[in-house]
Amino acid sequence: MRALTAQELHNLAMNIVGKQLEAEGYEFMGVNSELKKNPQFVCLKEKKLHFIMVRTVTYPEDPKVYDEKLMEKMKTHALKFEAKTYFAGVGLANAEDVKLPVYLNEAYVVDYDGLIEI
């Protein structure tokens, strides 16, 4: 049993958000899964550009809490491209015991309520 690394947790969150975006008709223009490289998704929907920042937290952190300074910086950057800016916070927890890390190939719980427009 091996705990997922920060990059693996981030990739898992990216997959969760990416599936939602795909289901909602977003067209992927660029995807960056490297930690701390923003935005993670640059998408097109209804001829409008969207910048989406994905952040992963583990229990008991709140996935809806974001770094306001970073998001404002991203929003300023997005406006140069006439793009909308979104935050996608994904909380992950071990399904058996929230005090334990999320393990590779083990059940986990997702706390994700969708995109938050900045």
C-alpha positions in Angstrom: 0.0 0.0 0.0 1.5 3.3 -1.1 0.2 6.8 -0.5 -0.4 8.9 -3.6 2.2 11.7 -4.2 1.2 15.4 -4.4 1.5 15.1 -8.2 -0.6 11.9 -8.4 -3.3 13.6 -6.2 -3.2 16.6 -8.6 -3.5 14.3 -11.7 -6.5 12.6 -10.1 -8.2 15.9 -9.5 -7.3 17.0 -13.0 -9.1 13.9 -14.3 -12.2 14.6 -12.2 -12.4 18.2 -13.4 -11.5 17.3 -17.0 -14.4 14.7 -17.2 -16.8 17.4 -15.9 -15.5 19.9 -18.5 -15.8 17.4 -21.3 -19.4 16.5 -20.2 -20.3 20.2 -20.2 -19.1 20.7 -23.8 -15.8 22.5 -23.1 -13.2 22.1 -25.9 -9.6 21.7 -24.6 -7.1 24.1 -26.1 -4.4 23.5 -23.6 -3.8 21.2 -20.6 -1.0 21.6 -18.0 -0.9 19.0 -15.3 2.4 20.2 -13.8 2.0 21.3 -10.2 2.0 25.1 -9.6 1.9 25.9 -13.4 -1.3 27.9 -14.2 -3.8 27.6 -15.6 -4.4 23.8 -15.7 -7.0 24.0 -18.4 -7.5 26.5 -21.2 -10.8 25.7 -22.8 -13.2 27.1 -25.4 -16.9 27.0 -24.9 -19.5 28.9 -26.9 -16.6 30.8 -28.6 -15.4 32.1 -25.3 -12.0 31.3 -23.7 -11.9 29.9 -20.1 -8.9 29.6 -17.8 -9.4 27.0 -15.1 -7.1 26.5 -12.1 -7.3 23.1 -10.4 -6.2 22.7 -6.8 -6.2 19.5 -4.7 -6.6 19.4 -0.9 -6.9 16.4 1.5 -9.2 16.1 4.4 -9.9 18.2 6.5 -9.0 21.2 4.2 -11.9 22.9 2.4 -11.6 22.5 -1.4 -13.7 25.7 -1.9 -11.0 27.9 -0.2 -8.6 29.4 -2.7 -5.6 31.8 -2.8 -7.3 35.1 -3.6 -4.0 36.8 -4.6 -3.2 34.0 -7.1 -6.7 34.0 -8.5 -6.7 37.8 -9.0 -3.3 37.4 -10.8 -4.8 34.7 -13.0 -7.9 36.8 -13.6 -5.7 39.8 -14.7 -3.8 37.4 -17.0 -7.1 35.9 -18.4 -8.5 39.4 -19.2 -5.7 40.0 -21.6 -7.1 37.1 -23.6 -10.7 38.1 -22.9 -11.0 34.8 -21.0 -13.2 33.9 -18.0 -11.3 32.6 -14.9 -12.4 29.7 -12.7 -11.2 27.9 -9.7 -11.8 24.1 -9.3 -11.0 22.9 -5.8 -11.0 19.1 -5.4 -11.0 17.5 -1.9 -9.8 13.9 -1.7 -9.9 11.6 1.3 -9.3 8.0 2.1 -12.7 6.2 2.0 -11.9 3.9 4.9 -10.4 6.5 7.3 -10.2 10.2 6.5 -7.1 10.4 8.8 -5.2 8.2 6.5 -3.7 9.3 3.1 -5.2 8.4 -0.2 -3.6 5.2 -1.3 -2.8 3.9 -4.8 -5.6 1.6 -6.0 -7.7 2.1 -2.9 -11.1 3.7 -2.5 -11.3 7.4 -2.0 -14.0 10.1 -1.5 -14.3 13.2 -3.7 -15.5 16.6 -2.5 -16.0 18.7 -5.6 -18.8 21.0 -6.3 -17.8 22.3 -9.7 -16.3 25.5 -11.0 -16.2 28.7 -9.0 -16.1 31.8 -11.3 -13.5 34.3 -10.2 
